[in-house]
Amino acid sequence: MKRNIFKYWFFIMSIGLLFTACQDEYELGEVLPAESLQYEITQNPNDPNMVILESLTPNVTPLWTTPMGRSTRVKDTVRLPFEGTYKFVYGVQSNGGYVSGDTVVLNITTQNLTYVDDPLWDFLTGGGVGNEKSWLLDTDGKYFAGPLSFYGVDNAWLHEGGPWADGTQKTGCYGGDCWTWSPDTAWIYSNAMKSGDYGVMTFSLKGEASFNAVKPMEGGIEENGSYSLNVATKMLRINDASILRGYKPNNNGITGISDWSNYFLFDLNDDILRLGVVRDQDVDGEGAAMLVYNFISKEYSDNWVPEDVPDPEPPYDGDANSDLTTNVSTTKTWKVDLDYPYNWHDLAGTPLNEVATYGSDPEGFTFDSWTPPYDETVFSSISVELTKVGESDGTYVIQTETGEVTGNYTVNAKNEIDFGQPITFFSGVGGWLGFSTTAENKLRIIAAEKDAFGNVTGIWLGQKSADKDEYFSLHLKSVANTGGEPSGTVVPFDNAKLLVGDLEGNGKLRLELYNDFGATKANPPLDPTAVVFDNRIEITFTLQGITLINGAKGSYTAAIGLADADWSAQYWGGGPGDVTVTGNGTYTVYAEPGSSVETALVFVIDMPDMAPDIDDMGAVTATIDSIIMY
């Protein structure tokens, strides 16, 4: 192969040559004549596709324009893998300004495909020579968290380099500023980029290394250029074009990046391409950082199938059947909370409307963005009475807007209640609002409300929408069931703090709910100031672990022992509310002191003469199932 050498030697003859100076000197501000440019553009005789550039002009900064981009090196090498006609321009920046020479044209008739013989070239172009590959920004988070990540300015190719100072990564650090943050699409489209179609860019090795980008988000422009990939330095250069991009569009944020030609290669394989640019003059003054644009191949995007992720679950995870009734085989009644009767929840149980104001006045029930329909007459007529029968089933009596509905229910592991028939609780409130079971005759517990002692006092019962990922939820509050008598007030109780045993050493089996003279004063199972009533107090309790000795009496009277704060109201048994206890079981006692009770001073259940008849007092346990005041 003939060695093509282009030499341009131009010398200015002047009287200055009579002196012994060893180099030319130019006055400050003088424009360097084009005839004075000295340089060589030489093909390697052993590899004509390798073009060697050398600047020979003294005291200047060279500015090369080549088919593979621009360079300011005094000596540089350009590798052109394909045959073709290529143009080079040599220019310099001197004290007098920029000046360039004529365009030099090289006609290369050979190929050297070793320049692009690397897996990274194959990944980028879809197979190397003769192929091309299209890439898209990951705007939908199909592979990455989103289309843009942030890194430190000393981060680069993630599969080499050193560990990060914080120990979070083993490689990918090439200096002191190494960190990363990958926000999701919600944050990106609120703070860094507009949501939309960013187009497609294509890297081709069909005849030459050509680049094409169609950019709908930049006015629909189409850019064409060339590119080069330095496998050793993991740098990608694009000439006369730029990647698909976006940054702070309201502030023209892409101007905060001064170099849109040279890109740091962070990662590359068949499916992904990550290219970084340095944010060196951010429009909001946030400081230097590496913006890494996350691309996926068009093939990956076209064949992407969303991961089959299970629907999120509401937060309720209690014992549904017990919470809906009680923890023994009894009945509980629920009524609509007139202050806050309903809302919508997403599948994770998050309320979809924030309540702005609500209180004793139903007219105050509003959402933060609109006033919902409200009908006190309809809502107050709704009641749900559930009676637990087995571990996961029971019976119900539901009072709807139009009448009573009865039947049997079951509760499954998802806390769905299957009523066995369609039930419409109400319809037409405000002309459109209604609540009913689903097509499968089900409702689901979305969330539960508990008091300070862990007792469930309210539930959100949700109807799953047939066409949306949400629930319409009715807000129910528990009401004590009294067999037809007026509803009472429930006193919350913490069974973990209940004391059981022969606590006074006098033969009485005592359940100490609160005693200002006992151990429960320091660690009370209930709030003694909550024990306030005019007529009657009723307690349901359960005994377990009792084994009576031979010759035991076998039956014992259980009675409430009660004194209020000033001893003005007292009860110590002997009334109709006492009950006979024979051993393990659930019992209900009540007391009617005959005067109003204001705050408990002593509050116990005593079973005289029972303690000596119990074989193993340490095995005895008890729970207070309910305390109701009237």
NUKEMI-16725 format. One line per 5 residues: their letters; for each residue x, y, z of C-alpha. Coordinates in steps of 0.001 Angstrom, whole numbers, plus 500000, padded with zeros to 6 digits. Example, Ala and Ser with C-alpha at 12.3 -4.5 7.8 and 13.67 -1.06 7.14 Angstrom:
REM NUKEMI-16725
as = 512300:495500:507800  513670:498940:507140
END
This chain:
REM NUKEMI-16725
mkrni = 500000:500000:500000  501413:503406:499017  501978:505662:501974  499985:508870:501501  501695:511779:503218
fkywf = 500306:515271:503170  502938:517766:504207  502345:521454:504351  505488:523421:505026  505103:527119:504674
fimsi = 507809:529517:505724  507746:533284:505823  511021:534829:504709  511928:538104:506361  514777:540061:507654
gllft = 514268:538276:510942  516008:535241:509492  519290:537042:509826  519047:536652:513570  519780:533398:515447
acqde = 516305:532885:516887  515328:529201:516813  511535:529648:516385  508984:531959:514836  507389:534594:517053
yelge = 504049:536313:516504  502962:539567:518018  500040:539493:520527  496789:539772:518649  498261:539066:515233
vlpae = 496194:536637:513138  498304:533691:512040  498268:533392:508234  496815:530151:506893  499966:529680:504840
slqye = 501930:529327:508090  500030:526201:509271  502293:523193:509539  500914:519683:510026  500941:516115:508782
itqnp = 498069:513728:508023  499593:510317:507433  498235:506834:506812  500005:504015:508604  501807:501996:505865
ndpnm = 500982:498735:507642  497369:499699:508369  495962:502253:505908  492781:502545:507983  494839:504123:510779
viles = 495325:507849:510140  497972:509662:512183  497538:513388:512822  500414:515602:513952  500423:519367:514494
ltpnv = 503784:521009:513657  502765:524656:514077  504552:526132:517093  502904:527996:519966  499302:527090:519073
tplwt = 496534:524775:520193  495567:522378:517365  491892:521945:516540  491359:518862:514375  488063:518056:512693
tpmgr = 487956:514372:511720  485347:511812:510655  485442:510510:514234  485041:513886:515928  487168:516775:517061
strvk = 490523:516674:518823  492945:519144:520383  495865:516766:520658  499207:517661:519113  499438:514080:517892
dtvrl = 496417:511864:517560  495305:508695:515801  492004:508130:514011  490943:504565:513222  488478:504189:510358
pfegt = 487211:500620:510080  485496:501034:506689  486582:502020:503194  485333:505363:501974  486098:509002:501370
ykfvy = 486934:510907:504566  487544:514592:505224  489962:516182:507683  490424:519824:508617  493366:521188:510584
gvqsn = 492951:524452:512452  494713:526208:515300  493914:528629:518071  496638:531230:518441  496945:534602:520121
ggyvs = 495285:536205:517153  492330:533811:517016  491254:530712:515164  492440:529901:511660  492037:526717:509601
gdtvv = 493579:525211:506548  491986:523608:503523  489981:520405:503780  492096:517318:503196  490327:514377:501567
lnitt = 491487:510781:502023  490141:507970:499881  490519:504777:501931  490065:501608:499921  490535:499030:502687
qnlty = 488702:497814:505766  489983:496996:509237  487131:495406:511100  489293:494609:514114  488516:498142:515239
vddpl = 484932:497102:515882  485603:493489:516851  484523:493629:520495  481406:492492:522386  480616:496110:523277
wdflt = 480338:496976:519580  478085:493943:519111  475839:495014:522004  475636:498597:520753  474850:497765:517133
gggvg = 473030:494461:517405  475836:492285:516034  478652:494488:514778  479495:495034:511109  476455:494979:508832
neksw = 473990:495529:511668  472222:498332:513452  470303:498613:516692  467701:501034:518017  467452:502259:521590
lldtd = 464756:504003:523641  464852:505886:526910  463318:503728:529643  460517:506228:530197  458110:503653:531672
gkyfa = 460563:502038:534066  460495:498708:532252  464050:497838:533318  465306:500697:535480  463525:502809:538076
gplsf = 463195:505444:535366  464967:507073:532402  467447:509088:534474  469845:508319:537336  472266:510529:539216
ygvdn = 475887:509641:540007  479018:511343:541295  481358:512913:538775  483988:510219:539471  481653:507347:538615
awlhe = 481896:505622:535227  481981:502070:533792  480386:500076:536605  482241:496812:535977  485738:498151:536570
ggpwa = 487353:500753:538794  487504:500712:542545  485125:500426:545509  483103:503358:546778  484127:505102:549982
dgtqk = 480779:504295:551638  481218:500586:550911  477957:500300:548977  479545:499251:545654  482624:497200:544789
tgcyg = 483445:498784:541413  482559:501765:539259  484471:504439:541196  487408:506329:539697  487961:509084:542262
gdcwt = 486574:510610:545426  483080:511623:544286  481170:508339:543971  477488:508018:544863  474203:507257:543154
wspdt = 470490:507945:543309  467901:506454:540958  464530:508180:541475  461347:506631:540156  459352:507964:537240
awiys = 456962:509906:539497  459828:512006:540866  461573:512355:537509  458482:513662:535715  457769:516091:538538
namks = 461302:517461:538836  463695:516563:536026  461988:515634:532748  458667:515889:530974  456672:512725:530539
gdygv = 456282:511760:526906  457688:510004:523846  461414:510732:523590  461780:508953:520259  464374:506459:519084
mtfsl = 468117:506509:518383  469995:504031:516191  473648:503003:516103  474584:501461:512741  477606:499631:511366
kgeas = 476215:499257:507865  479078:500533:505725  480074:503138:508310  479554:504021:511963  476463:506172:511545
fnavk = 474069:507525:514169  470464:508631:513811  468130:510129:516416  464481:511102:516035  463489:513445:518877
pmegg = 459784:514240:519338  460525:515990:522661  462948:518384:520954  460530:519702:518367  460426:516523:516306
ieeng = 463938:517051:514896  465918:514251:513257  469686:514216:513707  472263:512275:511692  475905:511903:512568
sysln = 478749:509488:513162  480041:507914:516340  483023:506109:517785  483339:503770:520734  486589:503584:522663
vatkm = 486504:500123:524201  489584:500763:526329  488390:503999:527962  484665:503132:527837  483851:506410:526120
lrind = 481320:506953:523336  481547:509951:521032  478729:511161:518791  479482:513718:516101  476926:516246:514808
asilr = 474127:514821:516966  473254:513895:520538  471435:511163:522421  467752:511196:523345  467640:513499:526342
gykpn = 465734:515872:528561  466476:517825:531719  464553:520543:533570  462660:521671:530466  461175:524757:532128
nngit = 464695:526109:532687  466236:524775:529457  468174:522400:531676  470144:520701:528913  472254:523860:528743
gisdw = 473588:522860:532156  475646:520185:530372  478400:521711:528247  479433:518531:526405  476758:516560:524548
snyfl = 479291:514831:522276  481334:512684:524664  479574:510142:526873  480761:507987:529747  479703:504394:529179
fdlnd = 478275:503092:532482  476789:499800:531339  476018:497981:528110  474626:494590:527207  472015:493138:524869
dilrl = 469155:494920:526641  470502:498070:528279  472703:501070:527518  473619:503656:530167  475345:506872:529097
gvvrd = 476578:509596:531425  477176:513306:530903  478578:515714:533458  476211:518400:534744  478963:520991:535028
qdvdg = 476949:524226:534917  473529:523346:536232  470835:525937:535566  469643:525772:539198  473093:525913:540763
egaam = 472940:522409:542235  476595:521640:541622  478424:519098:539516  476947:515636:539061  476842:512865:536498
lvynf = 473494:512512:534722  473128:508943:533497  470472:508321:530847  469043:504813:530980  468211:503204:527624
iskey = 466666:499891:526718  466818:498273:523303  463724:498683:521164  463536:494899:520942  463506:494604:524737
sdnwv = 460828:497285:524985  458640:495731:522284  458786:492310:523957  458532:493506:527549  455759:491934:529574
pedvp = 454846:493505:532928  455816:491389:535881  452873:489550:537364  452919:491387:540673  450157:490437:543130
dpepp = 447766:493203:544039  448735:495042:547213  446866:494007:550334  444926:496241:552729  446578:496769:556123
ydgda = 444042:494774:558161  445581:491480:559358  443598:490608:562469  441375:487681:563385  438462:488812:561277
nsdlt = 435755:486579:562704  436632:487437:566301  436988:491153:565564  433643:491198:563798  431988:489527:566789
tnvst = 433961:488948:570014  436647:486491:571074  433948:484207:572473  430790:482885:570838  428693:486021:571223
tktwk = 427198:488754:569097  428392:492189:568070  426451:494913:566294  427908:497542:563978  426433:500908:562952
vdldy = 427493:503464:560347  429691:506222:561755  427571:509294:561011  430562:511612:561438  432652:509816:558816
pynwh = 430379:507330:557018  432427:506298:553986  435443:506796:551735  437234:505137:548842  440463:503165:549380
dlagt = 443084:501899:546960  444086:498240:546976  446690:498910:549653  444026:500397:551920  445085:504043:551518
plnev = 442151:506490:551686  441645:508197:548345  440013:511287:549862  441302:513304:552779  438553:514359:555152
atygs = 438747:518097:555664  436169:518557:558414  433796:516253:560227  432309:516163:563687  429032:516025:565554
dpegf = 427324:518008:562800  426818:515684:559806  426896:518690:557512  430567:518973:558419  431374:515691:556661
tfdsw = 433329:516822:553573  436359:515734:551617  439156:518166:550952  438199:518625:547298  434426:518126:547203
tppyd = 431331:517672:549363  430039:514088:549182  426383:513066:549356  425055:512511:552868  421760:511134:554174
etvfs = 421575:510835:557954  418248:509005:557865  419574:506320:555537  422954:505936:557216  421526:505733:560736
sisve = 419113:502997:559662  421940:500627:558641  423091:498006:561159  425076:494781:560894  424676:492180:563648
ltkvg = 427102:489271:563457  427124:486169:565647  430202:483967:565652  429456:480238:565370  432750:478621:564331
esdgt = 436306:479746:563746  435457:481235:560352  431678:481396:560120  428552:482690:561772  425127:484200:561241
yviqt = 424033:487740:560462  421101:490081:560717  421564:493118:558494  419187:496057:558567  419323:497695:555141
etgev = 417674:500838:553872  414659:498790:552796  414425:496017:555369  416046:493150:557273  418224:490474:555656
tgnyt = 419363:487339:557510  421686:484491:556595  424970:482727:557232  428432:484110:556508  431971:482777:556165
vnakn = 435295:484601:556455  438320:483566:554354  442070:484099:554736  441858:487427:552861  439401:488766:555443
eidfg = 436603:488689:552892  433124:488107:554259  430951:485946:552032  427292:486645:552836  426005:483918:550536
qpitf = 423554:486239:548789  423522:489715:547231  422778:492452:549763  422161:496132:548988  422693:498191:552119
fsgvg = 421525:501442:550490  421292:503024:547038  420563:506372:545459  422047:508586:548169  422634:511906:546493
gwlgf = 421153:510406:543378  423992:507971:542724  425765:506655:545841  425126:503062:546897  426757:500257:548867
sttae = 426271:496534:548296  428096:493225:548167  430128:492366:545077  428968:490029:542350  430527:487251:544450
nklri = 428399:488328:547466  431488:489532:549328  432807:492505:551279  436319:492872:552667  437717:494319:555877
iaaek = 440083:497064:554696  441268:498444:558019  440445:498309:561706  440533:500971:564394  441638:500041:567885
dafgn = 441596:501730:571270  444622:502117:573523  444157:498562:574793  444033:496972:571349  440272:496414:571228
vtgiw = 438704:496797:567780  436217:499666:567912  435743:500397:564215  436202:498786:560821  436236:499839:557176
lgqks = 434172:497346:555186  435023:497581:551482  433189:496740:548280  435744:495937:545540  435058:497859:542358
adkde = 434375:495749:539285  436259:498101:536951  438769:499994:539113  441578:499076:541475  439787:500465:544497
yfslh = 437214:499814:547201  434178:501814:548215  434288:501438:551987  431647:501844:554663  432840:503038:558073
lksva = 431273:501026:560908  431520:501502:564659  430836:498720:567181  427749:498927:569402  427263:496665:572439
ntgge = 424479:494120:571837  422203:493948:574900  419404:491663:573761  416922:494423:573079  417884:496755:575905
psgtv = 419430:500193:575286  423004:500061:574036  425722:500595:576620  429230:501997:576689  432169:499626:576253
vpfdn = 435134:500057:578614  438457:499155:576921  440482:496543:578799  444023:495127:578520  443954:491442:579511
akllv = 447746:491305:579668  447528:493323:582892  444681:491396:584566  445625:489858:587913  444163:486414:588840
gdleg = 444483:484342:592027  443968:484267:595767  445271:487799:595888  444324:488561:599505  445014:485102:600896
ngklr = 441438:484739:602161  440261:481911:599904  438644:484117:597272  439516:483540:593620  439799:487160:592507
lelyn = 439981:488814:589100  441449:492244:589840  440381:494684:587124  441554:497686:589145  442337:498247:592810
dfgat = 443657:501499:594168  445032:499438:597062  446456:496631:594912  449134:495972:592303  446934:497141:589411
kanpp = 447175:500735:590606  450719:500954:589223  449912:498985:586057  446173:499360:585383  444388:497161:582808
ldpta = 441807:499907:582316  441326:503615:582866  439539:503875:586224  438142:507276:585259  436305:505569:582362
vvfdn = 434145:503610:584839  431235:506059:584933  427602:504908:584779  424168:505535:586278  422411:502167:586260
rieit = 424352:498979:585690  427744:497532:584767  428014:494142:583055  431164:491996:582702  431644:488879:580604
ftlqg = 434714:486826:581569  436244:483449:580738  438035:481051:583125  440492:478403:581955  442931:475943:583529
itlin = 440786:475158:586568  440974:471639:588023  439083:471114:591275  440404:468818:594003  438515:465738:595189
gakgs = 435749:466675:597566  435560:470257:596279  432328:472162:596750  431946:472370:592948  429864:475542:592630
ytaai = 430720:479074:593693  429095:482478:593518  430843:485069:591391  430025:488713:592042  431347:492122:591126
glada = 433034:494039:593908  432918:497772:593257  433490:501067:595013  433744:504441:593342  436260:507171:594094
dwsaq = 434527:508599:597172  432876:505356:598320  429454:506890:597684  428532:504017:595334  429378:500441:596279
ywggg = 428420:496861:595408  429822:493681:596975  427472:490954:595727  424137:489562:596815  422119:490926:593935
pgdvt = 420481:489444:590832  423621:489985:588782  425644:487368:590668  426316:484112:588805  427219:480531:589742
vtgng = 430669:479377:588598  431446:475656:588335  434889:475749:586680  436164:476526:583206  433771:478523:581027
tytvy = 432424:481929:580055  430211:483815:582516  428452:487168:582688  427909:489078:585934  426451:492511:586530
aepgs = 425991:494960:589343  423432:497704:590049  424862:499822:592886  421713:501963:593138  423537:505258:592588
sveta = 425768:506788:589968  429362:505560:589852  432081:508138:589164  435543:506543:588710  436508:503126:590058
lvfvi = 438437:502874:593310  438019:499111:593729  436830:497021:590774  437064:493200:591050  435219:489924:590502
dmpdm = 435336:487694:593590  434501:483975:593895  434588:483216:597674  435837:479807:598904  436932:478743:595409
apdid = 440704:479227:595722  441299:476340:598238  439360:473956:595971  441633:474566:592953  444328:471917:592515
dmgav = 446908:474132:590734  446369:477877:591027  449362:478548:588761  447510:476927:585852  444487:479227:586134
tatid = 444046:481958:583517  441224:484398:582857  440178:486996:580284  437765:489885:580493  435767:489590:577297
siimy = 433683:492738:577664  432784:495484:580111  429592:497360:579304  428099:500232:581283  424526:501531:581205
END
